[in-house]
Amino acid sequence: MKIGEQLKTIRKAYGLTQKQLASQSGVSFSFVNRVEMGSSSIRLEILNKALALLGCELAVVDKKTKKLIGPSLNDRRKNQS
């Protein structure tokens, strides 16, 4: 699944429209639409902001080891306690 498809799935799970996500992320509705459709790429800075609004964080998987790189949700919870 591509980034735009994942963003759409998460956005819908949180009950947000593209317009709401766009407004809260500081980008246009048409940009969110293009990202979700796969016709536009998104900068990591904007993606991180959008994901944070949805209560998520960016995770990267190492292609060789298939292991998650970066802080896990459990690590984040520990730091908040």
Protein Blocks (a to p, Z undefined) as FASTA:
>chain_A
ZZklmmmmmmmmnopafklmmmmnopafklmmmmmnopaccdfklmmmmmmmnopacddd
dfklopaedjdfklmmmmmZZ
